[in-house]
Amino acid sequence: MQGTGPGNVRNGPPQPTPDPVSSAQPWYTPAKLWHRKSAVIAAFSVVAILLHLGLRFGFKLDPSVYRIPLYVTLVLGGLPQLYDLLQKVLKREFGSDLLGGIAIITSVLLGEYLAGAIIVLMLSGGEALENYALRSASSVLAALAKRMPSIAHRKRKAEIADVALADVALGDILVIYPHDICPVDGTVIEGHGTMDESYLTGEPFQITKTSGSAVISGAINGESVLTIRATQLAADSRYAKIMEVMRESEAKRPNLRRLGDTLGAIYTPVALVVAALAWAVSGESVRFLAVLVIATPCPLLLAIPIAIIGSISLCARRAIIVKSPVVLEQIAECRVAIFDKTGTLTYGEPALTEQLIAPGFVQPEVLTLVASLERYSKHPLARAILAAAKEAGVTLPEATEVGEQPGRGLQGTVSGHLVQITSRNKLLAGNVPGADQLPPVAGGLECVVVIDGRYAAALRFRDAPRAESRSFVKHLGPKHHFQRVLIVSGDRESEVRYLAEQVGITEIHAEQSPEQKLALVRAETAKAKTLYVGDGINDAPAMMAATVGMAIGQNSDVTAEAAGVVIMDNSLRKVDEFMHISRRMRRIALQSAVGGMALSVIGMLFAATGHLTPVAGAIAQEVIDVLAVLNALRAAFPPKVIHDL
């Protein structure tokens, strides 16, 4: 095993990050103001309604005065809403908001200006909430851009100069300081250390880098200085390719139909037909207006958003951040669950799983000697060995003459024994006695132990599955109606297959690049609605292509931006909680909306037969709204059972 060499450790200069394209534009550009128009209309409507009520009941002014704020709201807020609805009608999109537009017109014709202003507020407020909650492509790409340095440290002769990333040419010699992000793909020509490539490859461990090792852009350097030769331009490097895939994924994101629109597509024609028949049969236009007043789809416009907002609030209290409200409506319909491996079904950290002891040595003694030496190493596998020693309860003696030379591994003296921890290849190249007893190559990582010049043991490590992974996977079918469960990972097939056996998944796709993950998720989503759960940058394009994208943990800003849901506690139990909250939200929303619409239909029949005037219909509709809203508010309170694990 080879650890982090001492190297020439120094901190590189601070590196500015490029401003995202979106941040270069002021917030008040015409395009941005247009996208924010619903929020502006909603805020203006609130002020106008409050001003109207103040003038009417506080100062008891003449109607011609206290109605002025309502007139302004209907003109400045209602007309843009009606224009948008007209565009939808021309595209043959008939949702619940269409009845809202008709109700605005009806309220003006009836002289019910306050009701019209409230409908403007409901329409614009719902649209503003949706626009605020949904992410844009620029936010995801901006998060990607923030991770990349804008400069590289180019070395020519004895001088090191900072140059723009775009000026790096093929063959340039670049210096990567400790904790820097690698700017381009390249090959190490000097130095010895480790790099964290898990954001990009899905491999859970830090990868040792020495002369001749390949490095990829976006990887995070460890504690040592590395000198590399650029083998790709910045625009052609691995990280840039992921950004290209991200843009393509955003452009082809699935267009999901909302629950309110689905119900509205049924309710709106029914209301219009009833209103038209009432007018045609009776010959009284007032019946048409009365039917439309009580048919105003407030249970759809109010109850469903309130149930969603309440559920988002409940999720937040459970350390679940809902970034896209639509996922609350869609996850109950997902039938294919797709999981990344590293950090999702596993902890993302190596664990000592096997200790293969050579004849003549005993396991407790070997573990004691190795762990005593590993206390002085910064290698990622050292933590796994120390954790195993702590679990075994062994007492660690002091080690002396500890050294870690590049290419030779870690060595030192413990309790009078010379202990060396190295790799399989170094052992075989050194003609160490007992090397013929070395076990065959297997999956995972390994280190080889030499004690007093003789082969003593092979220690094997794997990324351990989460404690709840198997039970979680097992319950997805019977409890949440998933028909297929897949692992899609950038890791090696042996590692993926090993984990799949541990957690009970039979369908795997290993060694998948971000492009391949994206293609696979698109193909699956075309056949059925999909849930994709991951935690790395290499998962972000696939998350955006899935019906529901979910990020576990806070390891990547990019993944959090791409996902519709972010699980902050790094736990699969929280994924299950979200499914329960979503299912309950959908049930409450349907109860509120369908129940409210059913009562409205009864009211429409009374209005159509002349038993309800427009004013009485408005009062009846308000009672229905209150009942629907009160029921929808239940979504904000936790149920008795919130998970199955």
N, C-alpha and C positions, 0 to 999 in steps of 0.2 A: 504494500500500500504506500502511496506517495502522498505526502501532505503538502501544505503551503510552504514553499521555501522562503527563506528569510528575505532574499531579493534586496533591491534598493528601494525601500518603502518611503514614499513621500506623497504628499497630497498635491494633486494637480490643481491648477488655477480654477476658480469657479467658472462654470460654463453657462452662458445665457442660452435660453431656449427660444426658438422662433415663436413669434406671436402667431396665434391661429389666424386664419384668413378672416374668420368672423369677427375677431376682436379688433381688426384694423378698421372696421366701419363703425361710425357712431351709432348709438342706439336709436337716433331719431331719423335715420334714412327713410325715404318713402316706402321702400320695400318692407323694412322692419315695422314701421308704423302700421302698414296694411295688415301684417300678420298679427299685430297687437290690437287691431281695431275692436275685436270683441271684448277685450279687457277694458278698453277705453269706454265703450258703449255701456258695459255693465256698471263701471264706476260712476259714469255720468247719470245713469238711470237711478242708481241708489240715491245720489245727491238730489236729483230732481223730484223723486217720490217723497223724500223727507222734507224738502222745501215746500212741496205742495201740501203735505199734511200740516206743516207748521203754519202756512198762510191760511189754510182752511179752518183749522181748529184753534190755533193759537191767536190769530188776529181776526178771524171771522170776517174775512174780506169777501168782496163780490166774486161770484164764480168766474167772471171774465178775467179776474186777476189771478186767483189761486189755481186756475187751470193752465196758466202760461207755461210753467215747468213741464206739465204733461204734454202740451202741444210740441214744445221743443224736443222732448224725448222721442215722441212719435215721429217727428220729422228727421232729426239727426240720428236717432237710433233705429227707429222702425224701418225707414226707407232702405238703409244698407242691408238690414236683415231680409227685407222683402226682395231686394235685388239678388242676394245670395240664394234665397229659396227659388227664385225664378230660374237661376242658372241650373239648380238641381232638377227642376221640373223639365227644363229643356234637355237635360241628360237622362230623363226618365228615372230619376232617383226620388222615390216617394217614401219619406220617413215620417216619424212623429212630428218633426219640426214643421212639416207642411201645414198640418192643422193649426199649429201655432201661428204661422203666417196668415192663414185665413182668419184666425181668431182676432189678430191685430186689426185686420181690415173690418171685420165684423164689429169690433168694439168701437171703432171710429164711427161707423155707420149708426150704431146704437147710441152714440154719445157716452159710452162707458170708457172715458179716457184713462182713468186710473187703472182699470183692468188691462187696457192695451199697454200701458207703461210697464205693468208688472210682467206681462208676457214678453215684452222686449227684454226686460231684465233676466227672465228665466232663459230665454234663448241665447242671449249674449253671454250670460254667466256660465252656462253649461259649455259653450264653445271655448270660452276663455280658460276654464278649468282643463279642458281636454288639451288645448294648445300648450298650456303650462306644463302639464304632466308628461306629454310625449317628448321624447328626445329627437333631436335633429341630427342629420348626418354630420354637420359641422362640429357638434360637440364631441362626437366619437373620434373624428379625425383630429380634432384639436388635442384630445387626450393622447392620441398616438404621437402627434408631433411633439408634445411636451417631453416625451421620454427620450427623444433623440437630441444629441448635442448639435449645436449649429456650427461648431468648429472641430477640427482635428489637430493633433499635435504632430506636425510633420518634422522628421529628422533628416537633415542633410549635412553630411560630414559630422562635425561635432556640435552643430547648432540645432536647437529645437524651436520651431516657430509655429504659432497658431495660424491656421489657414481655414477658409470657409470650406464647409463640407463639399460643396459643389466643385471646389478646385482640386480635390484629391484625385490623382490620376492612377491608372493601373501601374503597379510596381513601386508606388511610393512607400517609404518606410515611415510608419506611424508609431508613436509611443502612447500606450494606454496606461494611465496612472491608476493607483488603487481606487476601487469603487467607481471608476469611470464606466460609462456605457460605450461599448464598442461601436465605432461610427460606420464601419464598412466590413464586408466579408474579407477575410485574409488568412494568412498563415504565420504562425509564431516563428520568429527567427532568433529571438533572444529572450531569456527569462523563463521562470518556472513558477506556476501558481495554479489557481483554479478560476473558473468562470461559472456563473449561474445562468444557464440557458433555459431554465424551466418555463419562463414566460413564453418562449417561442417553440420549444420542441416538445414540451410535456414531460421531459425527463425530470425526475424528482430530486436529483442530487447535483451538487456542484461537480463540474467536470474538470479533471486535471489537465493543465495545458503546459506543454513543454515544446522545445524546438521541433518544428515540423507539424505541430497540431493545427487543425483548422479552427478558426473562430468565426462567429457569425454576428452580423450587426444586430444591435439590440440587447446582446448579452451583457451582464454586469460583471465587471472584473472583480477579483478578490483582493487580497492584501498585498500582492506583489506587482511590480511594474513589468509589463510585457511589451515587447517590441514586435510589431507585425509588418508583413508586406501585404499591401492591398491587392487582392485578386479580383475584386469587383468594384465598379464605380458605385457611389452612394445610391444612384438611381436604380441600379441593377441588383443591389444587395437584398438579403433576405427580408429585412425589416420593411424596405420600400415595397417589396412584393406583397407583404401582408396589408400594407396601406391600400394598394391597388385592389386587392380582394375585398377589403372593407368598403371601399367606394362602390364596387360592383354589387356587393351584398345589400348596401343601403338602397341602391337604385332599384333593386328587385325585391324589396321587402314585401312579404305577403300583405294584401289588403283585406283586413278582417271586418266582417259586418258586426256592428254592435247590437246588443240585446234590444235596446230601445228602438233601433231602426227596424229590426225584424218584427217586433210587435207593432210598431207604427205602420209598417207596410200592410198589415192586416186591418188595423183599427181605423186608419184614415179613410180608406174607401168605404168602409161600413158607415162611418159617421156622415160622409158626404152623400151616400145613397139615401140614408134615412132622412137627412135634411131636405134633399131634393124631392123625395117622395111626399114628405109632409107638405111642402110648398105646392107640388103639383096636384095632390089630392084635395087639399083645402083651398087652394088659391090665395092663401095668406102668406105673404113674404115674411111676416113676423115669426111664423113658425120655423122657417128656415134659419132665421137668426137665433131663435131660442134653442133650437137643436145644436147649432154650432157653439153657442155659449157654454152649454152644459157638456158638450163634447170636447171642449178644450183639453188636450191631453196632459193635464198637470200631473197625474200619477206617473206618466212616462217621463215628463220633463223634470219632475221633482223627486219622486220616490226612488227611481233607479240611481240618479246621481247621489242622493243622500245615503242610500245603502252602500254605494261604492265608497264614498268619502268615509263613512263610518267604519267600513272594513279596512280601508287604508290606515285609518287612525289605530284600529285594533292591531294591525300588522306592525305598525311602528312601535307600539308598546311591547311587542313580542320580538323586537330586534330584526324585523323584516321590512325592508324599504321597498315600497311599490312605486316604481318610476313610471310605469305605463298602466293606467287603469284598465285598459282593455284586457290585460292578462288575467285579471280577476274574473272576467266573464268567459275567457277562452280555455283556461286550464282544465276545467271540468270536462271539456270535450276532447282533450288530447288522448290519443290512444297509443302513441309510440313514445317511449321515454328513451332519450339518448344521453349517455353520461360520458364525460371525459373521465380519465382514470386518475391522474395525479392531482392530489389536493381536493378531489371531489368524492370519489369512493374510498380514497386513501387519505392518510394524514399528510402526505407530501414530504415525509422524513424517513430516512433509512432506519431499519430496526434489525438487530442481530437475530437471525432466524436459525442458523445452523453453526455448530462448532464441531468440525470433523478433525478429531484428534489422532495423531499418528501413534503407532505402537511405541511404548516406552515413555509416554507422557500421560498425564492425567488432566482431565478437563478443568477442575477447580484451580489447579496450579497454573495452567496455561492462561486462563482468564485473569487470574490475579496478576501475573507478570505483564500481560499485554495491557490491561487497564491501568496499571501503575505507570507504564511508559506513555500511554495515550493521554494522560493528564497534561502532558507538555506539548500536545499537538493541536493545531487549529483545523485539522481535516474534518469534514462533515461526518465521516464514519467514526471518528473518535468519540463523538457524543453518543452514538449508538452503543459502542463498547462500554463506555462508562455507565450508561443506563442499565445495560445487562448486568454489569458488576454490582451496581447498587441494588438491583432486584434480587440478585443472588446473595446479597448480604456479605460479600467478601471484604476483608480489611486490606487496604492498599498500602504496601510499604513504599518508602521513598526510592526514587530512581536517580541515578547519578550518570555523569558523562553522557548526557542526552544530546543527540545531534540529529539533524534532518537535512542531509545533503541532497541536492537535486539529482535524481536518477538512482538514488540508493535507498530511499525510504527513511523511516524513523528507526533509530537504534539507541541503546543505552544499557546501563547495568542496573539490574534489580535483584536484590537479595543474593548477590554474588553470581548471578547468571547474566550472560551477554544476550540481550534480546534484540532481534531485528524484525521490523514489520515492513514487508515489501510486497511486490506484485508477483503473479505467477510467472510472467516473462522474465523478470529479473532473477527469480529463483532458478529457473531452468537454464538461463544463460550463465549462472555462476557455478554450475556443477556442485551444488550443495548436497552433501550426503543425505540420503533418505528422500530425495526429490522424486524418485520413482514411485513413491507411495502417494503422491499428490492425486487427489480424486479428479475425475473428468470435469470438463468445463460444464457449468450449469447456468441457469438464468440468474439475473440479479447481479449484484456487485460482490467482490470478494477481496480479502487481503490474506496474505500468507505469513505465517509466523515461523521464525527461525530462532531456536534457543541453543546457545553454546555451539553455534556453527552447524546445527543439524535441523532439518525440516521437522516442525513440531505440530503444526495445525493449519487448517484452512478455515477461515471465518467467512460466512456468507451473509449477505444483507439483502433485504427486500423492503420495498415500500409497504408498510403494514396497512391493511384495510381498516377503515373505521369500525369501531365496535358495533355500531348499529347498521352497517352496510347490508349485511345478509338479511336481517329481519325487514329492513326497509324495502329492499328489492323484492323480497318474497311477498310483501303485502300489497304491492302496486296493482297486481291483477285483481284479487278478490275485493279489495277495499276501494280502489280508485279506477277500476275498469280499463287499465292499460292492457293492451293485447300483445305488445312486444317490448322488450327491454334490450338495449344495445349498449356496448362500450365502444366508443370511437376515440382512439388515442394516438398520439404521436410517438408513444413509447414502443419498445421492441415487442415482437409478437410473444416471445416467451414470457415476458413480464405481464403483458395484458392477459394472456391465457391463464397464467397462474392466479392473478387476481380474480378473473371471471369465475374460476372454480371455487375460490374462497367465498365469493358473495352470491353465487347461484345464477350467473348470467351465462347463456350459451352462445349468444350471437356477438362476435367481436370483430372489430376492424382496427388493425394495428398499423403502426408506422405511417400514419396519415398526416399529410401536410395540411396547413390551413385551407389551401385550395381544395384538397380532396375532401376534407371535412365539410366544407361549404357545399360541394357538389352532392355529397351523400345526403346531407340534411335537406337540400332542395328536393332531391328525388323522393325522400321519405315524406316530406311535407306535401308533395303533390298527390300522394296517395291517401294520407290521413294526417290529422293535426298532431303536431309534435311538441314535446317538451325537451329542451336541451339544457343540461346542467353542466357548468364548467367553471374554471377559475383562472385561466391564463389568457394572455393576449392571443394565442393561437386558437382560442375558442370563440373570440369575439365575432368573426364573420358568420360562423355557424349559428351563434345565438341570434343574430339579427335575421337569419333566414328561417329560423324555426317559428312555429306558431307562438310559443312562449319560450323566451330565453331567460335563464336564471343563473346568477353568479353567486358562488359560495365564497365567503370571506372577503377580505379587503386587499387582496394581493395586487390588484391591477386596476388603475383608474379607467383604463380602456375597457376592460371587461365590464366594470360597473356601469359605464356609459352605454355599452351595447345591450346590456340585459334589461329586461322589463322588470325584474325583481332582483334585489340584492339581499342575500342572507348574511347578516352581519356576524352572527355567532359561530360561523364555520361548522355547522351541524346539519346532518340530514334530517334530524328530528324537526328542525325549523322548516324544512321543505314540506314535510308532512303537515305541519301546522298550517302552512300557507294553503295547502290543498283543502284542508278542512274549512278554513275561513272563507275561501273562495266558494266552495260548495254551499256553505250556509248563506253567504251573501247572495248568491244566485237564487236560492230558494226564497229568501226574504224579499228580494227585488221582484221576483215573479209574483209572489203573494200580493205585494203592494201594487204593482202595476196592473196585473190581470184582475185582481179584486177591484181596484179602482176603476178600471175600464168596464168591468161588468156592471158596477153601480152606475157608471155614466151611461151605459147602454140602456139600463132601465129608465134612467132620467130622460134619455133621448126619446124613448117611447112615450113617456108622459108629455114631453114638450111637443112631440109630433102630433099628438092627439088633442093638443090645446089645453092641457091641464097644468102646464107650467109656462109662465111668461118668461121673457128673457131675464128680467131681474130675479125672479124666483129661481130660475135655472142657474144664474150666477151664484146665488146663495147656496143652492144645493151642491154646486160644484165645489164651493169652498169647504163644505162639510166633508165631501168625499176626499178632497185634498188633505185635510187635516188627518183623517183616518189613515190614508195611505202613508203620509209622512211619519206619523207616530209608529206605525208598524215598521217602516224602513229604518227608523232610529235604533231598532233592536240590534242592527248589524254592528254597532259600535261596542257592544258589550260581549265579553267572552262567553262562549257556551260552556256547558259542563264538561264536555269531552272535546279536546282541541287537537289531539293526535292519537295515533294507534300504536306508537312504539313504546 
